[in-house]
Amino acid sequence: MTYFFLIASGLVALKIILLLFRVLRGPTIFDRMLGTGVIGTGVILLLLLLGFVTGREDMYIDMAMAYAALGFIGYLIVAKYFERKGDIDG
Amino acid sequence: MSSIVAGLLLAGGLFFILVGAIGVLRLPDFYTRLHAAGKCDTLGMLLSLVGLMVYEGPTLNGLKLLLIWGFILLASPTGTHVLSRAAYRVGLKPWMREEG
């Protein structure tokens, strides 16, 4: 089962690398924010899987909870900021 | 037995996560990419978390995983909605197929 979690965390890392192309290339600023948000949820899953791989899942589950809460709050605040700013390019 | 069920759920969740990532990469417009990220990726995350919950069992860690599950269920579509409304109010036009 540990090897299965290891392969799964490798696939989630592949997802993060794929989304980096969208962050780098995305023509509007909202594309880049979307890529960053999805990378955030990928990091949550990666933390949980690595917790099960190393056997110390208590610590990593708490870290994933904190990261989920902070990532969500930051996502909303940055979206509000770019709505006020009103500039799409870049 | 519970390991097999957890493995199947995790594999299904990973499939949806990868399909969602390819969708964000290849779809033509911001609003269409938001569909892939908000729906498909969230479903993949929820399935994977249910798989981890089945593997962990009814302990305190399982309860914490249930809390993360509920949080992602509520927060991810809300974030998608806020981003989409922000883009619409700034004036980003959706992609339309050319006529003819």
Backbone of each chain as ProteinMPNN parsed JSONL, in Angstrom:
{"seq_chain_A": "MTYFFLIASGLVALKIILLLFRVLRGPTIFDRMLGTGVIGTGVILLLLLLGFVTGREDMYIDMAMAYAALGFIGYLIVAKYFERKGDIDG", "coords_chain_A": {"N_chain_A": [[0.824, -1.22, 0.0], [2.009, 1.186, 0.656], [3.654, 1.62, -1.543], [1.746, 2.116, -3.461], [0.678, 4.551, -2.582], [2.954, 6.05, -2.983], [3.261, 6.036, -5.786], [0.907, 7.35, -6.396], [1.382, 9.898, -5.277], [3.41, 10.657, -6.971], [1.94, 10.982, -9.339], [0.286, 13.131, -8.651], [2.223, 15.079, -8.369], [2.949, 15.236, -11.032], [0.619, 16.396, -12.036], [0.865, 18.949, -10.886], [3.112, 19.909, -12.209], [2.121, 19.961, -14.829], [0.2, 21.972, -14.573], [1.796, 24.169, -14.202], [2.463, 25.076, -16.726], [0.152, 26.391, -17.527], [0.11, 28.473, -15.714], [2.372, 29.866, -16.458], [1.924, 30.48, -19.156], [-0.632, 31.554, -19.514], [-2.858, 33.809, -21.014], [-4.374, 35.858, -19.739], [-4.612, 37.504, -16.51], [-6.322, 36.137, -14.898], [-6.234, 33.512, -15.751], [-3.763, 32.757, -14.759], [-4.228, 32.956, -12.008], [-6.153, 30.983, -11.708], [-4.675, 28.695, -12.357], [-2.895, 28.736, -10.187], [-4.634, 28.363, -8.012], [-5.592, 25.75, -8.48], [-3.221, 24.366, -8.313], [-2.855, 24.727, -5.61], [-4.879, 23.065, -4.423], [-3.886, 20.662, -5.308], [-1.539, 20.53, -3.84], [-2.532, 20.133, -1.297], [-3.535, 17.5, -1.456], [-1.14, 16.207, -2.021], [0.315, 16.611, 0.325], [-1.23, 15.074, 2.13], [-0.954, 12.476, 1.05], [1.817, 12.09, 1.239], [2.023, 12.109, 3.965], [0.877, 9.647, 4.624], [2.725, 7.993, 3.401], [5.176, 8.373, 4.765], [4.368, 7.589, 7.261], [3.742, 9.256, 9.358], [1.069, 10.361, 9.775], [-0.457, 12.004, 11.377], [0.749, 14.514, 11.761], [0.917, 15.499, 9.144], [-1.712, 15.683, 8.307], [-2.726, 17.738, 9.863], [-1.165, 19.807, 8.834], [-2.151, 19.872, 6.219], [-4.77, 20.714, 6.676], [-4.377, 23.342, 7.634], [-3.15, 24.481, 5.404], [-5.159, 24.283, 3.505], [-7.148, 26.006, 4.509], [-5.775, 28.502, 4.552], [-5.069, 28.751, 1.862], [-7.538, 28.956, 0.575], [-8.562, 31.36, 1.647], [-6.661, 33.211, 0.749], [-6.977, 32.964, -1.997], [-9.584, 34.018, -2.404], [-9.151, 36.675, -1.602], [-7.221, 37.629, -3.38], [-8.626, 37.436, -5.76], [-10.65, 39.334, -5.329], [-9.018, 41.617, -5.245], [-8.016, 41.802, -7.866], [-10.365, 42.229, -9.183], [-11.05, 44.785, -8.34], [-8.894, 46.168, -9.407], [-9.031, 45.972, -12.213], [-7.6, 45.378, -14.544], [-6.74, 43.397, -17.24], [-4.612, 42.224, -18.745], [-1.54, 40.471, -18.347]], "CA_chain_A": [[0.0, 0.0, 0.0], [2.89, 2.348, 0.667], [4.103, 1.867, -2.907], [0.637, 2.708, -4.189], [0.646, 5.964, -2.224], [4.11, 6.709, -3.592], [2.935, 6.266, -7.193], [-0.139, 8.377, -6.424], [1.977, 11.223, -5.06], [4.099, 11.005, -8.213], [0.955, 11.478, -10.315], [-0.143, 14.465, -8.24], [3.322, 15.974, -8.727], [2.818, 15.439, -12.48], [-0.448, 17.377, -12.222], [1.374, 20.28, -10.54], [4.01, 20.335, -13.293], [1.287, 20.312, -15.988], [-0.461, 23.245, -14.358], [2.756, 25.267, -14.297], [2.385, 25.635, -18.075], [-0.949, 27.327, -17.592], [0.476, 29.661, -14.954], [3.376, 30.645, -17.185], [1.536, 30.911, -20.48], [-1.988, 32.061, -19.568], [-2.852, 35.173, -21.534], [-4.894, 36.845, -18.81], [-4.186, 37.297, -15.133], [-7.222, 35.192, -14.249], [-5.733, 32.175, -16.032], [-2.687, 32.431, -13.83], [-4.797, 32.719, -10.682], [-6.809, 29.681, -11.745], [-3.639, 27.686, -12.241], [-2.364, 28.729, -8.821], [-5.619, 27.753, -7.124], [-5.65, 24.301, -8.662], [-1.982, 23.865, -7.718], [-3.076, 24.693, -4.161], [-5.587, 21.843, -4.028], [-2.959, 19.553, -5.529], [-0.579, 20.472, -2.731], [-3.235, 19.524, -0.157], [-3.544, 16.049, -1.637], [0.23, 15.72, -1.944], [0.672, 16.553, 1.741], [-1.889, 13.942, 2.769], [-0.366, 11.224, 0.583], [3.152, 11.955, 1.812], [1.848, 11.733, 5.357], [0.672, 8.2, 4.715], [3.931, 7.285, 2.968], [6.186, 8.388, 5.821], [3.865, 6.975, 8.476], [3.409, 10.245, 10.38], [-0.051, 11.062, 9.156], [-1.067, 12.994, 12.277], [1.333, 15.83, 11.509], [0.648, 15.995, 7.801], [-3.131, 16.019, 8.172], [-2.884, 19.096, 10.402], [-0.588, 20.758, 7.872], [-3.056, 19.995, 5.07], [-5.92, 21.539, 7.076], [-3.976, 24.741, 7.686], [-2.879, 24.95, 4.05], [-6.437, 24.428, 2.804], [-7.813, 27.222, 4.965], [-5.047, 29.689, 4.099], [-5.132, 28.842, 0.411], [-8.852, 29.43, 0.19], [-8.7, 32.781, 1.993], [-5.808, 33.985, -0.151], [-7.606, 32.899, -3.316], [-10.681, 34.978, -2.458], [-8.676, 38.049, -1.457], [-6.546, 38.044, -4.61], [-9.666, 37.635, -6.78], [-11.249, 40.646, -5.067], [-8.069, 42.677, -5.581], [-7.941, 42.006, -9.307], [-11.623, 42.802, -9.647], [-10.963, 46.23, -8.142], [-7.857, 46.789, -10.224], [-9.666, 46.146, -13.498], [-6.673, 45.277, -15.654], [-6.743, 41.978, -17.55], [-3.382, 41.688, -19.312], [-0.434, 40.258, -17.427]], "C_chain_A": [[0.85, 1.258, 0.0], [3.376, 2.671, -0.741], [2.998, 2.487, -3.736], [0.519, 4.189, -3.869], [1.804, 6.718, -2.854], [3.845, 7.004, -5.062], [1.877, 7.359, -7.309], [0.441, 9.765, -6.205], [2.815, 11.639, -6.262], [3.15, 11.548, -9.254], [0.453, 12.864, -9.942], [0.954, 15.48, -8.526], [3.322, 16.241, -10.228], [1.732, 16.459, -12.784], [0.066, 18.786, -11.945], [2.28, 20.794, -11.654], [3.206, 20.719, -14.526], [0.642, 21.678, -15.801], [0.492, 24.423, -14.39], [2.754, 25.88, -15.689], [1.26, 26.65, -18.196], [-0.615, 28.601, -16.834], [1.445, 30.512, -15.757], [2.81, 31.237, -18.465], [0.261, 31.745, -20.49], [-2.092, 33.516, -19.981], [-3.401, 36.212, -20.578], [-4.411, 36.518, -17.4], [-5.053, 36.255, -14.453], [-6.84, 33.756, -14.557], [-4.642, 31.787, -15.064], [-3.214, 32.172, -12.429], [-5.497, 31.372, -10.627], [-5.797, 28.567, -11.614], [-3.086, 27.592, -10.833], [-3.348, 28.084, -7.848], [-5.672, 26.243, -7.249], [-4.361, 23.668, -8.158], [-2.127, 23.78, -6.206], [-3.81, 23.442, -3.711], [-4.73, 20.616, -4.272], [-1.962, 19.396, -4.4], [-1.24, 19.865, -1.5], [-3.2, 18.007, -0.272], [-2.147, 15.467, -1.522], [0.694, 15.617, -0.507], [0.045, 15.346, 2.417], [-1.255, 12.625, 2.358], [1.026, 11.024, 1.16], [3.085, 11.63, 3.3], [1.655, 10.246, 5.525], [1.901, 7.431, 4.297], [4.948, 7.231, 4.099], [5.678, 7.825, 7.136], [3.501, 7.95, 9.568], [2.204, 11.056, 9.922], [-0.684, 12.096, 10.066], [-0.589, 14.392, 11.944], [0.892, 16.373, 10.167], [-0.821, 16.327, 7.602], [-3.383, 17.411, 8.743], [-2.326, 20.14, 9.444], [-1.518, 20.954, 6.684], [-4.267, 20.845, 5.423], [-5.565, 23.01, 7.074], [-3.765, 25.294, 6.281], [-4.168, 25.156, 3.287], [-7.117, 25.732, 3.195], [-7.104, 28.47, 4.428], [-5.129, 29.856, 2.59], [-6.465, 29.383, -0.059], [-9.004, 30.916, 0.47], [-7.881, 33.643, 1.044], [-6.385, 34.061, -1.544], [-8.708, 33.951, -3.435], [-10.167, 36.409, -2.445], [-8.009, 38.525, -2.739], [-7.563, 38.256, -5.729], [-10.36, 38.987, -6.602], [-10.325, 41.777, -5.488], [-8.039, 42.907, -7.079], [-9.259, 42.463, -9.887], [-11.603, 44.31, -9.481], [-9.993, 46.866, -9.118], [-8.326, 46.972, -11.65], [-8.753, 46.021, -14.697], [-6.477, 43.808, -15.981], [-5.346, 41.484, -17.915], [-2.3, 41.577, -18.261], [-0.924, 39.598, -16.164]], "O_chain_A": [[0.469, 2.275, -0.58], [3.5, 3.84, -1.107], [3.269, 3.299, -4.621], [0.288, 5.002, -4.764], [1.665, 7.886, -3.218], [4.161, 8.092, -5.543], [1.938, 8.195, -8.211], [0.037, 10.714, -6.876], [2.928, 12.829, -6.555], [3.499, 12.475, -9.984], [0.217, 13.691, -10.823], [0.661, 16.619, -8.887], [3.655, 17.345, -10.66], [1.889, 17.291, -13.678], [-0.257, 19.718, -12.681], [2.229, 21.973, -12.006], [3.547, 21.686, -15.207], [0.544, 22.457, -16.749], [0.061, 25.56, -14.583], [3.015, 27.075, -15.834], [1.4, 27.657, -18.891], [-1.004, 29.691, -17.251], [1.355, 31.74, -15.744], [3.158, 32.358, -18.837], [0.082, 32.57, -21.386], [-1.471, 34.377, -19.357], [-2.94, 37.353, -20.595], [-3.886, 35.438, -17.127], [-4.598, 35.563, -13.542], [-7.08, 32.865, -13.742], [-4.581, 30.649, -14.599], [-2.723, 31.284, -11.732], [-5.441, 30.688, -9.605], [-6.004, 27.61, -10.868], [-2.834, 26.495, -10.335], [-2.939, 27.34, -6.956], [-5.784, 25.534, -6.248], [-4.386, 22.555, -7.632], [-1.586, 22.867, -5.581], [-3.417, 22.817, -2.726], [-4.825, 19.634, -3.534], [-1.581, 18.282, -4.041], [-0.585, 19.156, -0.735], [-2.877, 17.311, 0.69], [-1.97, 14.369, -0.994], [1.382, 14.665, -0.139], [0.708, 14.661, 3.196], [-1.035, 11.75, 3.196], [1.384, 9.907, 1.533], [3.969, 10.963, 3.838], [2.198, 9.642, 6.45], [2.119, 6.319, 4.779], [5.522, 6.177, 4.371], [6.472, 7.6, 8.049], [2.999, 7.536, 10.613], [2.292, 12.265, 9.709], [-1.384, 12.986, 9.583], [-1.378, 15.333, 11.851], [0.538, 17.546, 10.044], [-1.14, 17.19, 6.785], [-4.16, 18.181, 8.181], [-2.911, 21.207, 9.254], [-1.665, 22.072, 6.19], [-4.751, 21.611, 4.589], [-6.33, 23.84, 6.584], [-4.147, 26.428, 5.989], [-4.277, 26.097, 2.501], [-7.602, 26.474, 2.34], [-7.75, 29.383, 3.913], [-5.247, 30.976, 2.093], [-6.518, 30.183, -0.993], [-9.517, 31.657, -0.369], [-8.349, 34.685, 0.586], [-6.298, 35.096, -2.204], [-8.775, 34.683, -4.422], [-10.67, 37.262, -3.177], [-8.191, 39.67, -3.151], [-7.393, 39.15, -6.558], [-10.627, 39.696, -7.573], [-10.782, 42.785, -6.026], [-8.036, 44.05, -7.535], [-9.284, 43.031, -10.979], [-12.072, 45.042, -10.353], [-10.231, 47.971, -9.605], [-8.059, 48.01, -12.255], [-9.091, 46.51, -15.774], [-6.09, 43.034, -15.106], [-4.931, 40.426, -17.442], [-2.146, 42.447, -17.404], [-0.132, 39.334, -15.258]]}, "seq_chain_B": "MSSIVAGLLLAGGLFFILVGAIGVLRLPDFYTRLHAAGKCDTLGMLLSLVGLMVYEGPTLNGLKLLLIWGFILLASPTGTHVLSRAAYRVGLKPWMREEG", "coords_chain_B": {"N_chain_B": [[-9.364, -5.914, 2.881], [-10.574, -3.356, 3.168], [-8.426, -1.938, 2.277], [-8.372, -2.509, -0.441], [-10.723, -1.3, -1.363], [-10.132, 1.346, -0.682], [-7.927, 1.758, -2.319], [-9.113, 1.57, -4.85], [-10.902, 3.748, -4.822], [-9.079, 5.851, -4.534], [-7.65, 5.581, -6.915], [-9.65, 6.188, -8.809], [-10.142, 8.858, -8.075], [-7.648, 9.997, -8.695], [-7.65, 9.675, -11.437], [-9.665, 11.497, -12.24], [-8.497, 13.858, -11.38], [-6.222, 14.079, -12.987], [-7.424, 14.232, -15.515], [-8.797, 16.64, -15.225], [-6.615, 18.387, -14.953], [-5.445, 18.187, -17.49], [-7.552, 19.252, -18.898], [-7.593, 21.938, -17.998], [-5.321, 22.709, -19.222], [-5.778, 22.5, -21.98], [-8.219, 23.574, -22.895], [-10.098, 26.158, -24.687], [-10.674, 28.74, -23.597], [-10.889, 31.104, -20.832], [-13.234, 30.839, -19.25], [-14.136, 28.293, -19.932], [-12.003, 26.788, -19.025], [-12.379, 27.163, -16.359], [-14.581, 25.566, -15.858], [-13.417, 23.006, -16.037], [-11.586, 23.121, -13.929], [-13.139, 23.757, -11.668], [-15.198, 21.825, -11.457], [-14.313, 19.17, -12.29], [-11.784, 18.787, -11.126], [-12.379, 19.227, -8.423], [-14.13, 17.09, -7.929], [-12.35, 14.949, -8.275], [-10.6, 15.418, -6.126], [-12.352, 15.075, -3.939], [-13.117, 12.365, -4.192], [-10.606, 11.133, -3.836], [-10.069, 11.873, -1.211], [-12.118, 10.516, 0.131], [-11.27, 7.932, -0.358], [-8.887, 7.934, 1.176], [-10.007, 8.279, 3.675], [-11.4, 5.873, 4.006], [-9.251, 4.15, 4.119], [-8.025, 4.984, 6.467], [-9.852, 4.684, 8.575], [-12.232, 4.633, 11.409], [-11.065, 6.801, 13.244], [-9.46, 9.501, 15.126], [-7.925, 10.808, 13.22], [-9.332, 10.113, 10.932], [-11.657, 11.606, 11.347], [-10.607, 14.176, 11.11], [-9.879, 14.109, 8.437], [-12.418, 13.956, 7.358], [-13.315, 16.504, 7.977], [-11.616, 18.059, 6.345], [-12.536, 17.161, 3.91], [-15.217, 18.103, 3.889], [-14.668, 20.835, 3.934], [-13.33, 21.289, 1.477], [-15.389, 20.561, -0.21], [-17.175, 22.691, 0.168], [-15.616, 24.991, -0.242], [-14.149, 25.002, -2.662], [-15.937, 25.172, -5.021], [-17.026, 27.683, -4.348], [-14.808, 29.41, -4.464], [-14.282, 29.196, -7.193], [-16.589, 30.384, -8.205], [-16.32, 33.029, -7.273], [-14.029, 33.857, -8.62], [-14.88, 33.666, -11.279], [-16.926, 35.583, -11.314], [-15.472, 37.872, -10.783], [-13.861, 38.028, -13.087], [-15.852, 38.416, -14.993], [-16.892, 40.884, -14.246], [-14.761, 42.563, -14.647], [-14.632, 42.516, -17.37], [-13.999, 40.512, -19.143], [-14.424, 38.804, -22.128], [-16.389, 35.989, -23.158], [-15.361, 33.106, -25.112], [-16.46, 32.776, -28.368], [-17.732, 30.728, -30.959], [-16.687, 31.255, -34.273], [-18.839, 32.655, -36.752], [-20.191, 30.927, -39.552]], "CA_chain_B": [[-10.574, -5.558, 2.127], [-10.712, -1.903, 3.112], [-7.319, -1.407, 1.473], [-8.714, -2.604, -1.862], [-11.722, -0.254, -1.641], [-9.436, 2.633, -0.619], [-7.106, 1.873, -3.51], [-9.971, 1.845, -6.012], [-11.384, 5.135, -4.745], [-7.954, 6.742, -4.79], [-7.338, 5.531, -8.344], [-10.67, 6.972, -9.494], [-9.892, 10.267, -7.818], [-6.477, 10.436, -9.445], [-8.033, 9.782, -12.848], [-10.37, 12.759, -12.472], [-7.573, 14.979, -11.17], [-5.374, 14.222, -14.179], [-8.261, 14.716, -16.622], [-9.026, 18.059, -14.973], [-5.403, 19.146, -15.245], [-5.319, 18.265, -18.953], [-8.58, 20.179, -19.355], [-7.153, 23.313, -17.761], [-4.234, 23.005, -20.152], [-6.096, 22.449, -23.396], [-9.475, 24.193, -23.295], [-9.728, 27.375, -25.415], [-10.991, 30.044, -23.03], [-10.814, 31.116, -19.373], [-14.457, 30.337, -18.626], [-14.19, 26.847, -20.129], [-11.034, 26.196, -18.106], [-12.972, 27.207, -15.018], [-15.394, 24.356, -15.739], [-12.555, 21.855, -15.756], [-10.964, 23.231, -12.614], [-14.094, 23.791, -10.568], [-15.999, 20.617, -11.304], [-13.613, 17.895, -12.438], [-10.722, 18.699, -10.137], [-13.002, 19.085, -7.103], [-14.618, 15.72, -7.804], [-11.202, 14.088, -8.058], [-10.115, 15.6, -4.761], [-13.292, 14.491, -2.98], [-13.001, 10.915, -4.266], [-9.349, 10.718, -3.226], [-10.177, 12.013, 0.235], [-12.942, 9.419, 0.626], [-10.394, 6.769, -0.336], [-7.997, 8.018, 2.33], [-10.821, 8.085, 4.872], [-11.68, 4.434, 4.133], [-7.997, 3.509, 4.532], [-7.656, 5.369, 7.82], [-10.764, 4.071, 9.519], [-12.932, 5.56, 12.314], [-10.223, 7.338, 14.314], [-9.436, 10.966, 15.134], [-7.421, 11.243, 11.921], [-10.434, 9.996, 9.994], [-12.542, 12.755, 11.539], [-9.953, 15.351, 10.523], [-10.007, 13.99, 6.988], [-13.795, 14.303, 7.021], [-13.416, 17.961, 8.012], [-10.993, 18.583, 5.129], [-13.454, 16.818, 2.827], [-16.313, 19.053, 3.904], [-14.169, 22.153, 3.608], [-13.089, 21.375, 0.045], [-16.695, 20.507, -0.858], [-17.803, 24.006, 0.195], [-14.759, 26.119, -0.576], [-13.643, 25.022, -4.028], [-16.867, 25.833, -5.95], [-17.18, 29.098, -3.999], [-13.677, 30.135, -5.037], [-14.48, 29.25, -8.636], [-17.626, 31.368, -8.501], [-15.806, 34.386, -7.034], [-13.094, 34.167, -9.7], [-15.631, 33.872, -12.504], [-17.637, 36.856, -11.239], [-14.476, 38.935, -10.899], [-13.47, 38.141, -14.491], [-16.963, 38.965, -15.763], [-17.083, 42.303, -13.954], [-13.682, 43.32, -15.263], [-15.009, 42.685, -18.758], [-13.448, 39.471, -19.998], [-15.497, 38.294, -22.97], [-16.238, 34.553, -23.413], [-14.966, 32.692, -26.464], [-17.585, 32.313, -29.183], [-17.313, 30.142, -32.23], [-16.91, 32.206, -35.363], [-19.991, 32.306, -37.581], [-19.85, 30.536, -40.925]], "C_chain_B": [[-10.734, -4.05, 2.026], [-9.572, -1.282, 2.327], [-7.659, -1.432, -0.007], [-9.707, -1.509, -2.227], [-11.049, 1.112, -1.647], [-8.582, 2.84, -1.858], [-7.925, 2.191, -4.741], [-10.47, 3.275, -6.01], [-10.273, 6.121, -5.044], [-7.597, 6.752, -6.265], [-8.364, 6.315, -9.155], [-10.466, 8.46, -9.294], [-8.703, 10.794, -8.598], [-6.788, 10.565, -10.924], [-8.706, 11.12, -13.12], [-9.456, 13.961, -12.295], [-6.713, 15.186, -12.404], [-6.182, 14.725, -15.373], [-8.553, 16.207, -16.453], [-7.812, 18.906, -15.277], [-5.19, 19.268, -16.749], [-6.365, 19.22, -19.514], [-8.186, 21.62, -19.154], [-6.073, 23.685, -18.759], [-4.742, 23.222, -21.563], [-7.367, 23.176, -23.8], [-9.218, 25.612, -23.793], [-9.879, 28.684, -24.659], [-10.953, 29.954, -21.505], [-12.051, 30.501, -18.74], [-14.6, 28.833, -18.805], [-13.175, 26.156, -19.222], [-11.547, 26.184, -16.687], [-13.9, 26.026, -14.788], [-14.542, 23.175, -15.334], [-11.991, 21.925, -14.352], [-11.995, 23.112, -11.506], [-14.82, 22.488, -10.371], [-15.143, 19.357, -11.263], [-12.543, 17.737, -11.363], [-11.282, 18.534, -8.736], [-13.52, 17.667, -6.897], [-13.47, 14.756, -7.557], [-10.66, 14.184, -6.642], [-11.035, 14.927, -3.757], [-13.226, 12.975, -2.988], [-11.716, 10.428, -3.603], [-9.419, 10.81, -1.71], [-11.066, 10.93, 0.836], [-12.124, 8.133, 0.661], [-9.465, 6.767, 0.861], [-8.754, 7.81, 3.625], [-11.115, 6.605, 5.103], [-10.428, 3.706, 4.602], [-7.693, 3.784, 5.994], [-8.559, 4.729, 8.855], [-11.366, 5.072, 10.48], [-12.076, 5.992, 13.499], [-10.3, 8.849, 14.293], [-8.921, 11.504, 13.808], [-8.485, 11.14, 10.855], [-11.407, 11.15, 10.111], [-11.93, 14.016, 10.954], [-10.022, 15.306, 9.015], [-11.427, 14.325, 6.546], [-13.985, 15.815, 7.038], [-12.787, 18.593, 6.773], [-11.908, 18.333, 3.942], [-14.595, 17.814, 2.744], [-15.864, 20.449, 3.515], [-13.933, 22.297, 2.111], [-14.409, 21.329, -0.713], [-17.339, 21.882, -0.905], [-16.932, 25.072, -0.438], [-14.362, 26.145, -2.037], [-14.659, 25.579, -5.027], [-17.095, 27.302, -5.629], [-16.049, 29.928, -4.573], [-13.79, 30.263, -6.545], [-15.508, 30.306, -9.01], [-17.103, 32.782, -8.334], [-14.872, 34.798, -8.158], [-13.835, 34.462, -10.995], [-16.369, 35.207, -12.489], [-16.681, 38.025, -11.353], [-14.072, 39.138, -12.35], [-14.588, 38.764, -15.309], [-17.103, 40.457, -15.518], [-15.968, 43.147, -14.521], [-13.944, 43.483, -16.75], [-14.44, 41.644, -19.689], [-14.57, 38.823, -20.792], [-15.313, 36.787, -23.179], [-15.933, 34.279, -24.869], [-16.19, 32.193, -27.206], [-17.051, 31.75, -30.47], [-17.625, 31.128, -33.338], [-18.049, 31.735, -36.254], [-19.527, 31.92, -38.971], [-18.704, 29.648, -40.898]], "O_chain_B": [[-10.995, -3.517, 0.948], [-9.735, -0.201, 1.763], [-7.3, -0.52, -0.752], [-9.569, -0.86, -3.264], [-11.343, 1.947, -2.502], [-8.509, 3.946, -2.393], [-7.503, 2.982, -5.585], [-10.472, 3.945, -7.043], [-10.494, 7.119, -5.73], [-7.275, 7.804, -6.818], [-7.997, 7.032, -10.086], [-10.601, 9.24, -10.237], [-8.739, 11.914, -9.107], [-6.262, 11.45, -11.599], [-8.38, 11.802, -14.091], [-9.617, 14.971, -12.98], [-6.492, 16.32, -12.829], [-5.696, 15.543, -16.155], [-8.557, 16.952, -17.433], [-7.939, 20.015, -15.797], [-4.798, 20.329, -17.235], [-6.104, 19.921, -20.492], [-8.412, 22.452, -20.033], [-5.927, 24.857, -19.106], [-4.192, 24.053, -22.287], [-7.571, 23.379, -24.997], [-8.235, 26.23, -23.385], [-9.257, 29.672, -25.048], [-10.982, 28.857, -20.947], [-11.937, 29.724, -17.792], [-15.131, 28.159, -17.922], [-13.44, 25.071, -18.706], [-11.198, 25.305, -15.898], [-14.008, 25.53, -13.666], [-14.883, 22.432, -14.414], [-11.921, 20.913, -13.656], [-11.753, 22.437, -10.506], [-15.043, 22.074, -9.233], [-15.231, 18.569, -10.321], [-12.414, 16.671, -10.762], [-10.727, 17.781, -7.936], [-13.368, 17.101, -5.814], [-13.584, 13.849, -6.733], [-10.305, 13.177, -6.029], [-10.564, 14.276, -2.824], [-13.271, 12.348, -1.929], [-11.728, 9.425, -2.889], [-8.901, 9.946, -1.003], [-10.798, 10.467, 1.944], [-12.257, 7.334, 1.588], [-9.268, 5.731, 1.497], [-8.22, 7.235, 4.573], [-11.086, 6.129, 6.238], [-10.513, 2.761, 5.387], [-7.162, 2.919, 6.691], [-8.088, 4.28, 9.9], [-11.054, 6.26, 10.391], [-12.337, 5.591, 14.634], [-11.092, 9.429, 13.55], [-9.404, 12.524, 13.318], [-8.548, 11.984, 9.962], [-11.93, 11.629, 9.105], [-12.636, 14.837, 10.368], [-10.201, 16.339, 8.369], [-11.624, 14.912, 5.481], [-14.725, 16.358, 6.218], [-13.335, 19.54, 6.209], [-12.043, 19.188, 3.066], [-14.911, 18.316, 1.665], [-16.597, 21.172, 2.839], [-14.296, 23.318, 1.528], [-14.548, 21.983, -1.747], [-17.983, 22.225, -1.897], [-17.445, 25.97, -1.105], [-14.246, 27.228, -2.611], [-14.271, 26.416, -5.842], [-17.335, 28.097, -6.538], [-16.277, 31.015, -5.106], [-13.445, 31.297, -7.117], [-15.341, 31.033, -9.989], [-17.401, 33.652, -9.153], [-14.904, 35.943, -8.606], [-13.478, 35.386, -11.726], [-16.442, 35.891, -13.51], [-17.017, 39.052, -11.942], [-13.951, 40.274, -12.808], [-14.325, 39.551, -16.218], [-17.394, 41.219, -16.441], [-16.178, 44.316, -14.846], [-13.529, 44.48, -17.342], [-14.397, 41.855, -20.901], [-15.55, 38.347, -20.218], [-14.18, 36.341, -23.362], [-16.205, 35.099, -25.746], [-16.882, 31.291, -26.735], [-16.052, 32.224, -31.01], [-18.683, 31.758, -33.35], [-18.202, 30.536, -36.483], [-18.588, 32.507, -39.509], [-18.247, 29.197, -41.949]]}, "name": "protein", "num_of_chains": 2, "seq": "MTYFFLIASGLVALKIILLLFRVLRGPTIFDRMLGTGVIGTGVILLLLLLGFVTGREDMYIDMAMAYAALGFIGYLIVAKYFERKGDIDGMSSIVAGLLLAGGLFFILVGAIGVLRLPDFYTRLHAAGKCDTLGMLLSLVGLMVYEGPTLNGLKLLLIWGFILLASPTGTHVLSRAAYRVGLKPWMREEG"}
